[in-house]
């Protein structure tokens, strides 16, 4: 009996998707639940699971096509289940789209890779670590004994670029990259964006973190990072200056009575901003656990549209890549974004003496249509105050 495979219902904010790749071909046997194809939206990658076991008869939508919810993708011939699939097939079915693609591109055996995810699931970082170990452990190739002269080393250029000293490669933008480009242009064209700067002495935060980080991790099962301090300090600033937590809708200003903080995360596909909802209700452990979970989801490709929807304020940390100073771009319809940067030891004057302290530059980009310069400067001053005397955060004063 023939069974139609349809595009699953897309999230409310997504109108269509691009068929990124088929993992099965006509004639292949599939088991119920096997991932047949990946659908790429402008936010996440969705899997198309097989609803029944059977043989894939025909593929209707091809790689790269734009599809909408309910559209016919393929046809499946439903049959009695075959013999129990091999361990290799089971392992393949449990892989995320990004991991499966990386394994296929490098022709790897998933059973040879140790998984660090839940229940031993293989994460993308596990595959990358495995590839790195293979490269380091691979013995140098032996030169073949031959009566003729050795051939010159092959060119590092791809086959299509051989014979050219100025190779080029044209590839289409991913849906995520195209959406990022659209939103960045939207932010610059539709907002009166300005950036103000300040610096913060993080000695008190670092001392507090060093003193309690081991006990914190033992009790809560997650490391105590810097981001939870910045989230807490930002929330304090947003409470004092509600306009920075607001957004513009036409001729109206929407003041949000909640604090949904976006944390910018870099993935192989591009920058995404998952949302810590009601962050003001979370303690330090809750914030760190939320950030840790988002990082895991981003690495294994399981982050959802719901994780990325909404948000009233965003924090981005370019310092993890070594950035010293930058002007972050707004994440519409939010009206402000905080940029963190690298921590560097710098000479500062304290009580008339020059001492060395760990200093970070902060940047706040804001929409001047809604936020005045005075509020922006005072908001950064509040963050500086809270971080240089973190008792403010702990005692709620």
C-alpha positions, 0 to 999 in steps of 0.5 A: 500500500502506498503512503504519502510523505508530507511536509510536517506542520511548520511553526507558526512564524515560519511560512516555508522551508528549503529541502536541505537534504534527503537521507534516503533514496528510492528503493531504500528500506526505512523504519518508522521514525527514521529521518528521511530528510532535513528541512531548513527554515530561517531559524532551525532545521526540522526532520521529516520522520518516516510515519511507517516502515516500508520502502521509499518508492518515489521522491517528489520534492528535490534537494534545494526546493522550497516547500510549505506545510502539507506539501507532498514530499515522497511516497512510501510503500508500506510493508511488513517490517523487515528483520531487526535493523543492524546496530549501525542503522539504529545508531544512524537514526539517533543522530541529529541532522548536523551530526549525520551530515558530518559523519556522511561527509567524512565517511565515518563509522558512528560506532567508532565515535564515543558519544558525550550526550545524554544516554551516550548520544553522539554530538557534533563536538564528539565527531569533530574531536574524533576527526581531530584525533584521527588527523593527529594519530594518522601515520605519515604516508610511506614513500612508494619504492619505484624506479621513476622520479616521485610525482610532485605533491598534489595541489591543495586546491579543489579539482574545479580550481586546478589550473587557476591561481585565483579560485572562486566558489559560489554557494547559495546562502543558507536560510539562516544566513539570509534571515540574519542578513535581512534582520541586520539590514532591517535594524539599520534601516528602521532604527535610529541606532546609536552605541554608548560605551563604558568599562567595568572592573571585574575583580570583585566578580572574578574573586567571588567566582573563584571562591565559590565556583567549585561548591557551585558546580558540586551543588548545581551540576553546572559551572558558574560562568560570567554570563549569569552575572551580566544577566542579573545586572542587565535585569536590574538595569532594565527594571530601573529604565523600562524603556530599554526593555520596551519595543516600538510597534508602529506609533505605539510603545510596548512596555514589557512587564517581563524580562525575556533575555536573548543570549547570542550563541554561535553555531556552525550555521550562523548566529542564533539567539535563544531566549531565557524566559522570565529571567528575573525569576531565575537564580544564578544556577537557573540562568547557568543551566538555561545557557548550558542547555541552549549550548547543547541544543545548538551543538547537536541541532535540536534547538527549536523555534520556540527557543528562539522566539520573542525576547525583550533584550539581548546580550552578546559576548564577542569577548569569547572570540577575542573582540576588544570593542564592537558596536552590536546591531539591534535584534528587532523589534528589541530596542537595545543590545548589550555587547560584552568583550574580552577581559584584559588586565589594565592599569587603573587608579584606585585611591591615588595608586596605579594598580592592575585590574581585569577590565572589560569594555561594554557597549550598549547599542540602542534605538534613539527613537525610544531610548534617550542618551541619558537613559542608555548611559545610566543603564550601562552605569547600573551594570557597572555598579552591580558588577563592581559590587556584586553584593547588589545582585546577591542582596537585591539592593 
